[in-house]
Amino acid sequence: MVTKKLLFYNAIPMPHSIKLHEALVKNGYQVSFWYYRDLTSLYPWKILNTSLEYQVYGTRKGMFKKLIRQALGSNFVIITGWHTKIHVLLALTCFFCRIRYAYWLDVPEDPESGVKKLIKKTLLRMADYLFVTGHEGIRRISNWSKVNPAKFKDFPYLSADVNETEVAEINRSRRLTLQNGGEIRVLVSNRFEKRKGYQCLYEAFRELNNDCLKKLRLTIIGSGTEYEKYKILFNSLDITPEFEHWVEYEKYLQMIRETDVLIHPSVHEPFGIPPVDAMAFGKLTIASDGVMSVIDRINNGKNGFIFKANDASALADILKLICANPLIVYELGSKAFIDSGKFQTDYNLATIRDVLKER
């Protein structure tokens, strides 16, 4: 059997991509991993613990030639997004040199009309495949790009790895705590910027009475331009939230393990990793319909809750429901844990195997 050679080009080493990369190597693929840079101000992660060897494009001389040489020797190239001119030049190289390639895309807002939209439509139509992080994303991108539907593949970002025994034990302990009248831990993990829905979250908490507020322990992880504004607003409520300006990935996962509920109120979120991770850990996830990752995952009222983006009253009603019936947190959370299983590594590996067979 001939070993298939793949090349991944990513903007930065996001945790969900590294998990897939490790699985590909474990399954016998020969893979070259490239990142445009190793961190950004928005995602200042340290390189995660991994045995993988990778290249950081950065600003060093000669790196573009090296990247192109590796692409020319690959059976398939996967390009995450179109963030930089290097993404575009790599795609053009693949197209004109007849190297099969795919864009891996989340769901940005529909592009504005004019030259930018035309360029994006052209780039998408040139690719052999479009790996998109969910069926809602496929529907939206297909609508404005008019790309051949056969090119689209559902290729979601993956959740964190979970230890099922550990998850069951933690959730059993937390369920007993809630059953005995303990506080409900609520976590929000999102950047502080306008489209992330913090105004809606704040207004929802304002609608809660003191009895409900006393049952909730709110923790917010995030950084961004509106951090100080919302820190002041939330501290003005009859609740004392805990704020974490930024946490490393392992601490973020530990905070999800220890919470009961995750809220993701974004007005528009091209994907949304925290809801995916929370469901994998069996946590009740509450998200707006602007969060693309939950469209394929949450069956409203069955394994989590979806509310209309910017509808603070709808979010407040859900919070009132769990205050009145805390055990619903783990009734729905346990179903989320089961349902999230189908979005693990094997799901994406099967897609890659299929496209490598196609000619």
Stockholm file with secondary structure:
# STOCKHOLM 1.0

chainA/1-359         MVTKKLLFYNAIPMPHSIKLHEALVKNGYQVSFWYYRDLTSLYPWKILNTSLEYQVYGTRKGMFKKLIRQALGSNFVIITGWHTKIHVLLALTCFFCRIRYAYWLDVPEDPESGVKKLIKKTLLRMADYLFVTGHEGIRRISNWSKVNPAKFKDFPYLSADVNETEVAEINRSRRLTLQNGGEIRVLVSNRFEKRKGYQCLYEAFRELNNDCLKKLRLTIIGSGTEYEKYKILFNSLDITPEFEHWVEYEKYLQMIRETDVLIHPSVHEPFGIPPVDAMAFGKLTIASDGVMSVIDRINNGKNGFIFKANDASALADILKLICANPLIVYELGSKAFIDSGKFQTDYNLATIRDVLKER
#=GR chainA/1-359 SS CCCCEEEEEESSCCHHHHHHHHHHHHTTCEEEEEESCSCCSSCCCCCCSCCCCEEECTTCTTHHHHHHHHHHTCSEEEEECCCSHHHHHHHHHHHHTTCCEEEEECCCCCCCSSHHHHHHHHHHHHSSEEEESSHHHHHHHHHHHCCCGGGEEECCCCCCCCCHHHHHHHHHHHHHHHHTTCCEEEEEECCSSGGGCHHHHHHHHHTSCHHHHHHEEEEEECCSTTHHHHHHHHHTSSSCCEEESCCCHHHHHHHHHHCSEEEECCSCBSSCHHHHHHHHTTCEEEEETTBHHHHTTCCBTTTBEEECTTCHHHHHHHHHHHHHCTTHHHHHHHHHHHHHGGGSHHHHHHHHHHHHHCC
#=GC SS_cons         CCCCEEEEEESSCCHHHHHHHHHHHHTTCEEEEEESCSCCSSCCCCCCSCCCCEEECTTCTTHHHHHHHHHHTCSEEEEECCCSHHHHHHHHHHHHTTCCEEEEECCCCCCCSSHHHHHHHHHHHHSSEEEESSHHHHHHHHHHHCCCGGGEEECCCCCCCCCHHHHHHHHHHHHHHHHTTCCEEEEEECCSSGGGCHHHHHHHHHTSCHHHHHHEEEEEECCSTTHHHHHHHHHTSSSCCEEESCCCHHHHHHHHHHCSEEEECCSCBSSCHHHHHHHHTTCEEEEETTBHHHHTTCCBTTTBEEECTTCHHHHHHHHHHHHHCTTHHHHHHHHHHHHHGGGSHHHHHHHHHHHHHCC
//
